[in-house]
């Protein structure tokens, strides 16, 4: 079953989650209502709700229960995007103006905070303290990941290990938790929810490394932003770290990164992008991403052979080869 077929099979339940998302962010304050709905209306893959629903198939599937997990997780993700756009000074996302571009940084920051708050309000409808603890803990860890990224802007001396720890907090954790909490909310066994957490972690690492590769190797039309955006913002990603390990390339790449840092927001990163594209760093990052994919698929073999297991495997394969 291909990805679009998976979405089609969950269409009615995903629509119920979409309706619940819209209802959960509505506010009596017109400005807050408009800003909170802005990103929601721009759409998105809704991968985290999909992971929740599919993981719920390993227990006693209840849409009403799963909604109370899927909606908070997507709200946390949306909040992180609104905050990211302020940090990155991004003007567009998903082909639409960002909240910070349409209004300003102050409105964007409070909109993100509002979405975080709403996520916990929805989750509180679920009488499961452990789920509440995991959700709130995820917000804390994501904030730490974001702070680590800011700390390491233009830090060309950071290690690959530091990068991996950062993306674990910033990206992989929420995907892992989506799988874990979907199973927990459906009353699946602890063994199955733990396996799903580990599967989600590996898919999340794969997702972020693939995202970093797309930023360097994708086209502006495909990824919705000019290639090299991460470098312009000072975000030193995995392919760049690997490229910096090449003795014959390191000094030239360091010089380009230094020039980008000096130029600020108006910098042209195309020369640095060409250097990384021509390095072994791309292949090394692809190889590590593939290892995460293999681990994710291997973990699924420990789960019951139900259709949801095949669907989760197909999603891991899609994430590995996606072009947007």
ChimeraX attribute file (.defattr): number of C-alpha atoms within 10 A of each C-alpha:
attribute: neighborCount
match mode: 1-to-1
recipient: residues
	/A:1	12
	/A:2	13
	/A:3	15
	/A:4	9
	/A:5	11
	/A:6	18
	/A:7	17
	/A:8	12
	/A:9	12
	/A:10	14
	/A:11	12
	/A:12	11
	/A:13	19
	/A:14	20
	/A:15	11
	/A:16	13
	/A:17	24
	/A:18	21
	/A:19	12
	/A:20	16
	/A:21	22
	/A:22	15
	/A:23	11
	/A:24	19
	/A:25	21
	/A:26	16
	/A:27	14
	/A:28	7
	/A:29	8
	/A:30	10
	/A:31	13
	/A:32	18
	/A:33	15
	/A:34	15
	/A:35	23
	/A:36	28
	/A:37	20
	/A:38	16
	/A:39	20
	/A:40	16
	/A:41	11
	/A:42	13
	/A:43	11
	/A:44	11
	/A:45	8
	/A:46	16
	/A:47	15
	/A:48	23
	/A:49	26
	/A:50	24
	/A:51	26
	/A:52	28
	/A:53	28
	/A:54	24
	/A:55	29
	/A:56	27
	/A:57	19
	/A:58	24
	/A:59	18
	/A:60	14
	/A:61	19
	/A:62	14
	/A:63	18
	/A:64	13
	/A:65	18
	/A:66	24
	/A:67	26
	/A:68	22
	/A:69	32
	/A:70	31
	/A:71	26
	/A:72	26
	/A:73	29
	/A:74	24
	/A:75	25
	/A:76	25
	/A:77	22
	/A:78	20
	/A:79	25
	/A:80	22
	/A:81	18
	/A:82	27
	/A:83	21
	/A:84	17
	/A:85	20
	/A:86	19
	/A:87	15
	/A:88	16
	/A:89	15
	/A:90	18
	/A:91	16
	/A:92	16
	/A:93	18
	/A:94	13
	/A:95	12
	/A:96	16
	/A:97	16
	/A:98	24
	/A:99	30
	/A:100	24
	/A:101	17
	/A:102	15
	/A:103	13
	/A:104	12
	/A:105	18
	/A:106	11
	/A:107	19
	/A:108	26
	/A:109	20
	/A:110	17
	/A:111	26
	/A:112	24
	/A:113	17
	/A:114	18
	/A:115	23
	/A:116	22
	/A:117	16
	/A:118	20
	/A:119	27
	/A:120	20
	/A:121	14
	/A:122	20
	/A:123	23
	/A:124	16
	/A:125	12
	/A:126	17
	/A:127	11
	/A:128	12
	/A:129	11
	/A:130	10
	/A:131	20
	/A:132	18
	/A:133	10
	/A:134	15
	/A:135	22
	/A:136	15
	/A:137	12
	/A:138	19
	/A:139	21
	/A:140	12
	/A:141	18
	/A:142	23
	/A:143	15
	/A:144	15
	/A:145	20
	/A:146	20
	/A:147	13
	/A:148	18
	/A:149	20
	/A:150	16
	/A:151	11
	/A:152	18
	/A:153	17
	/A:154	20
	/A:155	15
	/A:156	18
	/A:157	10
	/A:158	13
	/A:159	12
	/A:160	14
	/A:161	9
	/A:162	13
	/A:163	18
	/A:164	17
	/A:165	14
	/A:166	21
	/A:167	22
	/A:168	22
	/A:169	22
	/A:170	25
	/A:171	23
	/A:172	25
	/A:173	23
	/A:174	27
	/A:175	28
	/A:176	27
	/A:177	27
	/A:178	31
	/A:179	31
	/A:180	29
	/A:181	30
	/A:182	34
	/A:183	31
	/A:184	26
	/A:185	27
	/A:186	22
	/A:187	17
	/A:188	21
	/A:189	12
	/A:190	12
	/A:191	11
	/A:192	21
	/A:193	27
	/A:194	19
	/A:195	21
	/A:196	30
	/A:197	25
	/A:198	23
	/A:199	26
	/A:200	27
	/A:201	26
	/A:202	26
	/A:203	31
	/A:204	27
	/A:205	26
	/A:206	28
	/A:207	25
	/A:208	21
	/A:209	24
	/A:210	23
	/A:211	20
	/A:212	23
	/A:213	25
	/A:214	19
	/A:215	23
	/A:216	25
	/A:217	18
	/A:218	19
	/A:219	15
	/A:220	14
	/A:221	11
	/A:222	12
	/A:223	18
	/A:224	16
	/A:225	18
	/A:226	16
	/A:227	22
	/A:228	24
	/A:229	20
	/A:230	17
	/A:231	25
	/A:232	24
	/A:233	21
	/A:234	22
	/A:235	21
	/A:236	22
	/A:237	23
	/A:238	25
	/A:239	23
	/A:240	27
	/A:241	21
	/A:242	20
	/A:243	24
	/A:244	22
	/A:245	13
	/A:246	14
	/A:247	9
	/A:248	11
	/A:249	15
	/A:250	17
	/A:251	12
	/A:252	15
	/A:253	22
	/A:254	15
	/A:255	12
	/A:256	20
	/A:257	24
	/A:258	14
	/A:259	15
	/A:260	22
	/A:261	18
	/A:262	11
	/A:263	12
	/A:264	12
	/A:265	13
	/A:266	10
	/A:267	16
	/A:268	17
	/A:269	21
	/A:270	17
	/A:271	15
	/A:272	23
	/A:273	22
	/A:274	14
	/A:275	17
	/A:276	22
	/A:277	18
	/A:278	13
	/A:279	20
	/A:280	16
	/A:281	22
	/A:282	20
	/A:283	16
	/A:284	15
	/A:285	23
	/A:286	17
	/A:287	12
	/A:288	16
	/A:289	22
	/A:290	18
	/A:291	14
	/A:292	22
	/A:293	23
	/A:294	16
	/A:295	15
	/A:296	25
	/A:297	21
	/A:298	13
	/A:299	17
	/A:300	19
	/A:301	13
	/A:302	13
	/A:303	16
	/A:304	11
	/A:305	11
	/A:306	10
	/A:307	11
	/A:308	19
	/A:309	19
	/A:310	18
	/A:311	20
	/A:312	25
	/A:313	20
	/A:314	17
	/A:315	18
	/A:316	23
	/A:317	20
	/A:318	14
	/A:319	20
	/A:320	20
	/A:321	11
	/A:322	11
	/A:323	15
	/A:324	15
